[in-house]
Every structure is written in C-alpha cells, then in structure tokens.
Amino acid sequence: MPRPHVHSERIPDPPTWIIELEGEHDLATSRSVADAIERALEDDAALVVDLSRVTFAESAILGVLLDARQRAPERRFAVVVTPGSQPDRLFDLVDARSIVRMFPARDAAVAWCRPGIADLRLDEPA
C-alpha cells in the first residue's frame, strides 16, 4: 500500500498548480494537503488537485478541497478522480460535483484551465 504523499508543482502553460495526492488520506494528512493548497492559492494560477492515485480519502480531505473552492471562487479549480474509485464515490455521496469541476484525467483538467476555454456548467459532463 503506498504511503500517503502530497506533491505539488506549478506548470507554466497554462499557468496551473498541480497538487497530486497518493495513497490513503484522512484527518492525519489533511494538514499537509491544506498547506499545499494554501501555497498554491497565493498565486493567481489555476489549481488542479489530482486524486487519481488516492486509494482512500475521508471527509477531512473533501472538506479541505471544498474550503479551497469557497476561498477562491473566481479561480479555475478542478479535481481529478478515477471513475468508480473510492474518492469518486465519496464525491458522489455528498454531491460535490455541484461545487467542484471534476475530470476523469489530468490532461483534461489542465486543458480546461487554459485561458479562453469556456467554463462548463458544473452539471455538464467534462
């Protein structure tokens, strides 16, 4: 089982912070996730949180993501989840798709962050 890990990087084109989580994430790791997001929010770039390598996420992680969305409503903010995964089911359970733009792949999320790309309604498929 992979150890919980948080990796962040800023890509230049389009200007986007990518925060990738791996392994199991819960209350114990939520502070490190929140810290990575906080550093990204200090910049005007878009933000993509990639959960595709997360094997388990609990409500504390969901809370961190929803808080970030609320604190930066004008910013392109996307979450990547593998369809059918445990994080995907967690987002479905609380109807988080009505709050956060979600994508099944990182490339699609980053492409959506490109300036000039139309902002899809949250209820439209990505």
C-alpha positions in Angstrom: 0.0 0.0 0.0 1.6 3.3 -1.0 2.3 5.7 1.8 0.3 9.0 1.8 2.2 11.5 -0.3 1.4 15.1 -1.4 3.4 16.5 -4.4 2.9 20.0 -5.8 4.3 21.7 -8.9 3.5 24.7 -11.0 3.4 24.3 -14.7 3.8 27.3 -17.0 1.3 26.5 -19.8 -1.4 27.1 -18.8 -0.3 28.6 -15.5 -1.6 25.9 -13.2 -0.7 24.4 -9.8 -1.0 20.7 -9.8 -1.3 19.0 -6.4 -1.1 15.2 -6.6 -2.1 13.0 -3.7 -1.1 9.4 -3.5 -2.1 6.6 -1.1 -4.6 6.9 1.8 -5.6 10.4 3.1 -7.5 11.2 6.2 -7.5 13.7 9.1 -3.9 12.9 9.8 -2.8 14.0 6.3 -5.3 16.8 5.8 -3.0 19.5 7.2 -0.3 18.7 4.6 -2.9 18.8 1.8 -4.3 22.1 3.1 -0.7 23.5 3.3 0.0 22.6 -0.3 -3.3 24.2 -1.5 -2.6 27.3 0.6 0.7 27.8 -1.1 -1.0 27.4 -4.5 -3.7 29.9 -3.6 -1.0 32.6 -3.0 -0.5 32.6 -6.8 -3.1 33.6 -9.4 -2.7 30.4 -11.4 -5.4 27.8 -11.8 -5.4 24.8 -9.4 -5.8 21.1 -10.2 -5.9 18.5 -7.4 -5.2 15.1 -8.8 -6.7 12.3 -6.7 -6.2 9.6 -9.4 -3.6 7.8 -7.2 -5.5 8.0 -4.0 -6.7 4.7 -2.7 -8.8 6.1 0.2 -9.9 9.6 1.1 -12.1 10.6 4.0 -14.3 13.6 4.7 -11.4 15.7 6.1 -9.8 15.7 2.6 -13.1 16.5 1.0 -13.5 19.4 3.5 -10.1 20.8 2.6 -11.0 20.8 -1.1 -14.4 22.3 -0.7 -12.9 25.0 1.6 -10.3 25.9 -1.1 -13.1 26.1 -3.7 -15.0 28.5 -1.4 -12.0 30.7 -0.7 -11.1 31.1 -4.4 -14.4 31.1 -6.3 -13.1 33.1 -9.2 -10.2 30.7 -9.9 -10.2 27.7 -12.2 -10.2 24.8 -9.7 -10.5 21.2 -10.8 -10.3 17.8 -9.2 -9.2 14.7 -11.0 -10.8 11.4 -9.8 -10.7 8.0 -11.4 -14.3 7.0 -12.2 -15.6 4.3 -9.8 -12.7 4.9 -7.3 -13.3 5.4 -3.6 -12.7 9.2 -3.8 -15.1 9.3 -6.8 -17.8 7.6 -4.6 -17.1 10.0 -1.7 -17.7 13.0 -4.0 -20.9 11.4 -5.3 -22.1 10.7 -1.7 -22.1 14.4 -0.9 -22.9 15.7 -4.4 -19.6 17.6 -4.6 -19.8 17.7 -8.4 -22.3 20.6 -7.9 -19.5 22.6 -6.2 -16.2 21.4 -7.8 -15.4 20.8 -11.5 -14.3 17.2 -11.8 -12.4 15.4 -14.5 -11.5 11.7 -15.1 -8.0 12.6 -16.3 -5.3 15.2 -15.5 -4.8 16.3 -19.1 -8.5 17.2 -19.5 -8.4 19.2 -16.2 -5.3 21.1 -17.2 -6.7 21.8 -20.7 -9.8 23.3 -19.0 -7.5 25.7 -17.1 -6.3 27.2 -20.3 -7.3 30.9 -20.7 -10.1 31.3 -23.2 -11.6 27.9 -22.7 -15.3 28.2 -22.0 -16.3 27.4 -18.4 -18.6 24.4 -18.5 -21.6 24.4 -16.1 -20.9 22.0 -13.2 -23.8 19.7 -14.4 -22.3 19.3 -17.8 -20.0 16.3 -18.3 -16.3 17.1 -18.6 
